């Protein structure tokens, strides 16, 4: 049986090679900031505290769509993204001591809509 090549492989390889081994975001592309899955709980809590000292996190209450699942990584991702969006979506606003990552995939789920400021 013949193997088929994923059509995205050449594009990803080209992006990787053409940008010196790191992928670049396309200007105007929608982006969000989320916590890295490997981030420890203490760092997630510190990120929540920092982001909420800079932006209004009053919406993160029980019964609000983005409160669930009730986990540190979920709460951190929502408020870290809010901070990132409110600061102009600059890469340095999604660093959080290397515990966050910029994504082009909308992390919204169910009734929880992640902020995106155009």
N, C-alpha and C positions, 0 to 999 in steps of 0.2 A: 504494500500500500504506500502510495506517495505521500510524503509529508508536505503540508502547505505552510508557507511562511506567513506569519501575522503581518498584515499590510502596514502596521504602525512601526515595525522594527526598523525599516530604513529611515523613517522620519526621526525617530528617537535617536538612532545612531548618528544621523546628520546633526541634530541639535547638540548632542553631546560632544561631537568632534568640533563643530564649528564654534562652540562657545568655550573652548578650553577645558572641556570635561564637566562643565556645569550647565544645566539647562537655564535658559533665560526666559522670562515671561514676556509675552507680547504686549506692547503698549495698548491700553484700552481693554485688555482682557479682564473679565470679572475675576476677582480674587477674594479669598477669605482666609482668616488666620485661625488655626486650631491647635490644640495641645498635641504634642507628640505622644503616641500611645505608650512609649517607654518611660514617660515622666513619672517620678515618684510623687507620692501624696503630699509631702512637705512642700515641694516645689509648686505643685498645682495650687495648694492653699495660699502660698506666697503670691502666686500670679493672680489669683482671685482677689486677694486683699489689695494688691497694687492697682489692678485694673479698676476695681470698684472705688478706689480713692481718687480716681481720675475721671470716671464716667458714672452715670446714674445706673446702679444695678438693682434698683427697687423692683423691677419687673420679675426678678428671680425669686418668686415666692411660690409656695405650694399652690397647686391648681393652675399655675401658668403653664402653657404648653412646653416651654423650654426647660422647665424645672425637672421634667422626667426624661430619661431615667435620672433618678436622684443619686448622682455619683460625682465625685470631684472632677474627673476628666470631662464629663459633660458640662458641668457648671463652668469650669475653667475655659473650655473651648468657646462657650457662648460669650462670656464676658471679655476674654482676650480678643475675640473677633470684634466685639463692640468697640474696644479700645483702638484696635487697628483701623477700623473703619473711620472712627471719629478723628483720627490723627492723619488721615489722608492716604491710607494704604501704602505707606512707605515700608520697604523691607525691614528697616531697623525698628519699626513699630510692631513687628511680629517676631522679635528675637526672644524676649523673655528668658535671657540667660541660656539660649540655645535649647529651650524646651518647647518651642512652637514651630509650626511649619505653615507656609503659605500653600493654599490649594486652589486650583481652578475648578474643582468640583464642588458645587453648592452642597454644604453639609446639612442643609435644612432637612427635616424629617417630620412626617405627620403634620401636625398643626404648628410645629416649631419652625419659624422662619428666621434664619440667621440674618442679621442686619447686613445690608449692602448699600453704601452711600455712593450714588453715581457722581 
